[in-house]
């Protein structure tokens, strides 16, 4: 029932890219209008940055736990 990890790995960047293109086509002042947190454009730019950072630190924590347990 739930989506698998490879599917989510491809689906989330595609959805965020679609949101970015939507924001670029709808917002009149696209680059400057993205600074307000009330704007949809802000979150369409924030999502592609947040996900890789979360994955990196999640894997970094997991690797630290693995190295700590095996030493």
TAQUI-V8516 format. One record per residue. N is the residue number from 0. RES is the residue in three letters. PSI is psi in radians with two decimals (* if undefined). Layout:
N,RES,PSI
N,RES,PSI
This chain:
0,UNK,-0.74
1,UNK,2.73
2,UNK,2.50
3,UNK,2.90
4,UNK,-0.77
5,UNK,-0.60
6,UNK,-0.78
7,UNK,-0.58
8,UNK,-0.59
9,UNK,-0.56
10,UNK,-0.75
11,UNK,-0.81
12,UNK,-0.60
13,UNK,-0.69
14,UNK,-0.74
15,UNK,-0.60
16,UNK,-0.67
17,UNK,-0.70
18,UNK,-0.65
19,UNK,-0.79
20,UNK,-0.64
21,UNK,-0.78
22,UNK,-0.67
23,UNK,-0.56
24,UNK,-0.48
25,UNK,-0.76
26,UNK,2.32
27,UNK,-0.76
28,UNK,1.23
29,UNK,-1.02
30,UNK,-0.65
31,UNK,-0.46
32,UNK,-0.07
33,UNK,0.03
34,UNK,-0.34
35,UNK,2.33
36,UNK,-0.21
37,UNK,-0.18
38,UNK,2.47
39,UNK,-0.55
40,UNK,-0.66
41,UNK,-0.80
42,UNK,-0.49
43,UNK,-0.40
44,UNK,-0.51
45,UNK,-0.65
46,UNK,-0.83
47,UNK,-0.38
48,UNK,-0.67
49,UNK,-0.72
50,UNK,-0.87
51,UNK,-0.60
52,UNK,-0.73
53,UNK,-0.79
54,UNK,-0.74
55,UNK,-0.86
56,UNK,-0.52
57,UNK,-0.79
58,UNK,-0.64
59,UNK,-0.74
60,UNK,-0.76
61,UNK,-0.75
62,UNK,-0.66
63,UNK,-0.70
64,UNK,-0.73
65,UNK,-0.77
66,UNK,-0.64
67,UNK,-0.71
68,UNK,-0.52
69,UNK,-0.04
70,UNK,*
